[in-house]
Structure formats: C-alpha cells, structure tokens
Amino acid sequence: MNDNNNNKNESSVRIPFANPQHASIAKQVIEVDRELQPHAVKRELRLDGDVLVATFSTLTVRLARLTLNSFLENIDLIVRTISQFAHDAEQSSTSHSLALPSA
C-alpha cells in the first residue's frame, strides 16, 4: 500500500453533546481502543467545547466507510449509556452529603 497523502481518504465528523463533560467522557472511552489497522487507519480525536471532533485518514474508501460506521456505533452506545446513567449520577452526587453524628 502506498503511504502517499494523495491516496488517503480523510473524513471528519462532529458529534455534539449536552455539555463538555459528556464530550470528554466519550473521547476518553473511545481513546482506549486502538485502531485495528494502524498502518491503514489514522484517528485523531479532539474536543471543541461540548463537541467531539473525530478525523479519520484511511488508505481506501472502504476502510473509511467501515471505520466511520464502527465509530458511530460506538458513539451511539456511549450516548445511550450517558443518557441512561448521567441523570442518576448527577442526582447521586448532589444528594449525598456528609452526615456527621450528633454529639
């Protein structure tokens, strides 16, 4: 495979979240998994406020499609997980207070 930049396919996607914390969580979750074909797929993730920006560079159009589909499936799972648990986590963190025993 030629590593010439003219033969690369570049795609970017911007995923908005409810707040910067949710975008950061998504970025951290995705960063854990390395690309299966690092010689053929390069991924760059960055945050722009409450937006997760992902840029992919692939050697073929087919890899671009597969990579983007996989990424969006991961984002879907992350968004559903955040929406399921974020409200409970926020309530839990604000409702717990330190209870001191009375003297």
Protein Blocks (a to p, Z undefined) as FASTA:
>chain_A
ZZbfklpccdddddddfbfklmmmmmmmmmmpccfblmloccddddehjaccdddddfbf
klmmmmmmmmmmmmmmmmmmmmmmmmmmmmmmmmpccddddZZ
